[in-house]
Amino acid sequence: MTSSTPSDSAQQPGNTPAKAPAKDPWDLPDVSGLVVGVLGGTGPQGKGLAYRLAQAGQKVIIGSRAAERAQAAAEELGYGVEGADNAETARRSDIVIVAVPWDGHGTTLESLREELAGKLVVDCVNPLGFDKQGAYALKPEEGSAAEQAAALLPDSRVTAAFHHLSAVLLQDPEIDRIDTDVMVLGEVRADVEIVQALAGRIPGMRGVFAGRLRNAHQVEALVANLISVNRRYKAHAGLRVTDV
């Protein structure tokens, strides 16, 4: 008479195989070898992100409509940052951060559809309006800037992140750490985790999954609230998510 081993019984019909352990949500990929392009890299937000990522050891190319302008900004930043026009920046990058002004968001992405095909695109644009009462959120026809990007770039992998960062803090060389969480949204977990890992390259930052792109509007809109906070308290407020 033979006895069955645990491995034998696991293979017998009618036995349900043990489930694989759940993936650790903080087990993020190594992104240190990826090239990051920043469209709108000569503006305050884009330039600040380029500076912080390059300082952390990331290879960064900043893009602008005029290559000469991008090259001048790159030289100013140092840390091996390169400058090019937006099309070349998109072609040469693995990850492309979109940090252009909202009023040029749609036309810029539409013109770069071919260069951005197959790329991981990170949209950080906040559709905002301003009047005497301060900043207020705009709602694009597609629902959000990120959803507009996804509609215009059907062959790209679109995510959304880096909305709530202070350009002043990002560009200040006297500040070593930026203590804030980065809300990351996207449709594919692997893409979201790459962006989370990229955020984590900057000292003090942490990337936190915040839902699919359909939830991007309220994340983008929250910037209007942060602007109000900053004006009242003369601050550069960020966000922290507790208990995760």
Secondary structure, DSSP 8 states (H G I E B T S, - for coil): -----HHHHHHSTT----------TT-----TT-EEEEETTTSHHHHHHHHHHHHTT-EEEEEESSHHHHHHHHHHH-TT-EEEEHHHHHHH-SEEEE---GGGHHHHHHHTHHHHTT-EEEE----EEEETTEEEE---TTSSHHHHHHHH-TTSEEEE--TT--HHHHH-TT-----EEEEEEES-HHHHHHHHHHHHTSTTEEEEE---GGGHHHHHHHHHHHHHHHHHHT-------TT-
